[in-house]
């Protein structure tokens, strides 16, 4: 079955010619031209509103906070925004311009446990949630580390050991470690732009994060691939041309396997596991939420929503190797493994045609590594959502964006913002 481009506007990268002056959600009810819908929520500039209001297009479940709020020390001074950054090809600009010009919605930068720079634009503010998209993967892999330390999961085993439904899938022959490194060698490609791709015909509707005609009306008793877990077990096949562990091939389905493992082994929905073991222990300012798939299972690959400050607080725990306020939340050894790279880890990134010219050294345990010796790595989302860690400089930055392009590879908007954060870490 083929779908026309006009019916799948949510997947196109359409740019409005009057994006700077485009009004969104204007009026009560909104005017037709300003109305955000499930079909256009990822279209720029509608995304400027929807990414800060993910509860509108998605179905969400709670990740409650708990305990007394631990407010950051604040020493945020305006002059940081005026600092000049040297970008590629000799370009220069101020920090604030780099973020504002490149569709950033918010940024919180912390050094030595103090907020040094905080800014919000347009629809964002310090109390508003923003969707993380694929930065969620890093949170989910962090959660898995708790079960690994408890001896409940062996990452050198096949995920099919714990999830029998995967025994006839492409995940059966790989290890959980390869899944974490997007090195599972499965026969499924991530394609956001081909309107007739398997990604958009089967995976996106199961995720409940992309509009396909009639997809939300499907019922589990009449649809073989209803939720994400159905897709993983019934659709994913192995790539016989590649050996697991030999190639880095970024694929969101890998994160869904990790989310399924956490739930199957713990006996808890993923959002509840994260709430109990991570979120409630970090003295967050706000509850978080997570988008759910068509079967109302949390979307491990892209569903997390939180305020920017709380994303930075999660990053602060990662910076400190899992410790927060004297309590070891996540095993330190699990987080230290992120930057324990092998020559093979680095080679896989260099030989990937999409990423070989980017600044990443490797992809390890669902984190993007910039410098293994300095402890510099990031969680990254598709439209410019980042949690940046620099252990050598004791710096964490969380910034959320609504970039036009659905990619962080070969994307000047993304690269400029990451460059700005990296330079600030050196300058502060």
Buried (B, 14 or more C-beta within 10 A) or exposed (E): EEBEEEEBBBBBBBEEEEEEEBEBBEEEEBEEEBBBBBBBBBBBBBBBBBBBBBEBBBBBBEBBBEEEEEEBEEEBEEEBBEBEBEBEEEEEBBBBBBBBEBBBBBBBBBBEEEBBBBBBBBBBEBEBBBBBBBBBBBBBBBBBBBBBBEEBBEBEEBBBBBBEBBEEBBBBBBBBBBBBBBBBBBBBEBBBEEBEBBBBBBBBBBBBBBBBEEBEEBEEEEBEBBBBBBBBBBBBEBBEEBEBBBBBBBBBBBBBBBBBBBBBBBEBBBBBBBBBBBBBBBBBBBBBBBBBBBEEBBBBBBBBBBBBBBBBBBBBBBBBBBBBEEEBBBBBEBBEBBBEBEEEBBEBBEEBEEBEEBEBBBBBBBBBBBBBEBBBBBBBBBBBBBBBBBBEBBBBBBBBBBBBBBBBBEBBBBBBBBBBBBBBBEEB
